[in-house]
């Protein structure tokens, strides 16, 4: 399971339900400084919550800007690059 609070909702199929209210209170949307991709840094704020997160190259939202992809996409890519060795019986 992902440690990122946004990616956990993606794994559970609840990303849209989480992101809709956050995006409705969007206060700032800027290109990530020094990023060669189209990643955006977003800040959302209301009376209830304040959040800082990213819209990444993989087209998902994430709390971190690592490799331009969210936690879930990075994990999938890692599993494809380094599949588990076949178990020996």
C-alpha positions as CSV (number, residue, x, y, z in Angstrom):
1,X,0.0,0.0,0.0
2,X,1.2,3.5,-0.8
3,X,2.3,5.8,1.9
4,X,1.0,8.9,0.0
5,X,-2.4,10.1,1.2
6,X,-3.5,10.8,-2.3
7,X,-2.2,7.6,-3.9
8,X,-3.9,5.5,-1.3
9,X,-7.2,6.8,-2.5
10,X,-6.2,6.0,-6.1
11,X,-5.5,2.4,-5.1
12,X,-8.9,2.2,-3.4
13,X,-10.6,3.8,-6.4
14,X,-11.5,6.9,-4.5
15,X,-9.2,9.4,-6.1
16,X,-11.9,11.4,-7.8
17,X,-14.0,11.7,-4.6
18,X,-10.9,13.1,-2.8
19,X,-9.7,15.4,-5.5
20,X,-13.0,17.0,-6.5
21,X,-13.3,19.1,-3.2
22,X,-9.6,19.9,-3.1
23,X,-9.7,21.2,-6.7
24,X,-12.8,23.2,-6.0
25,X,-10.8,25.2,-3.4
26,X,-7.7,25.6,-5.6
27,X,-5.7,28.6,-4.6
28,X,-2.6,28.3,-6.7
29,X,-1.5,26.3,-9.8
30,X,2.1,26.7,-11.0
31,X,4.6,24.7,-13.1
32,X,7.0,22.9,-10.9
33,X,10.2,25.0,-10.8
34,X,13.1,23.3,-12.6
35,X,10.9,20.4,-13.9
36,X,11.4,19.4,-17.6
37,X,8.0,17.8,-17.8
38,X,4.5,19.4,-17.5
39,X,4.1,18.7,-13.8
40,X,2.1,21.3,-11.8
41,X,2.3,22.2,-8.2
42,X,-1.1,22.9,-6.6
43,X,-2.2,24.5,-3.4
44,X,-5.7,24.1,-2.1
45,X,-7.2,25.8,1.0
46,X,-10.5,26.1,2.7
47,X,-11.7,26.6,6.3
48,X,-11.4,22.9,6.8
49,X,-8.2,21.8,5.0
50,X,-5.1,23.1,3.4
51,X,-3.2,20.9,1.0
52,X,-0.1,21.0,-1.2
53,X,0.2,18.4,-4.0
54,X,1.2,17.8,-7.6
55,X,-0.5,17.0,-10.9
56,X,2.1,14.8,-12.6
57,X,3.2,13.6,-16.0
58,X,1.4,10.3,-15.4
59,X,-1.8,12.4,-15.2
60,X,-2.4,11.5,-11.5
61,X,-2.2,13.6,-8.4
62,X,0.4,12.9,-5.7
63,X,1.8,14.4,-2.6
64,X,5.4,14.1,-4.0
65,X,7.1,15.0,-7.2
66,X,9.4,12.0,-7.6
67,X,10.3,11.1,-11.2
68,X,7.3,13.0,-12.5
69,X,5.0,10.0,-11.6
70,X,2.7,9.2,-8.7
71,X,3.5,6.5,-6.1
72,X,1.3,4.0,-7.8
73,X,2.7,4.4,-11.3
74,X,6.3,4.3,-9.9
75,X,5.5,1.1,-8.1
76,X,3.9,-0.5,-11.2
77,X,7.0,0.5,-13.3
78,X,9.3,-0.9,-10.7
79,X,7.5,-4.2,-10.6
80,X,7.7,-4.4,-14.4
81,X,11.4,-3.6,-14.4
82,X,12.3,-6.0,-11.6
83,X,9.7,-8.8,-11.5
84,X,9.9,-11.2,-8.6
85,X,11.9,-14.2,-9.2
86,X,9.9,-17.3,-9.8
87,X,9.4,-19.3,-6.6
88,X,11.3,-22.6,-6.4
89,X,9.6,-25.5,-4.8
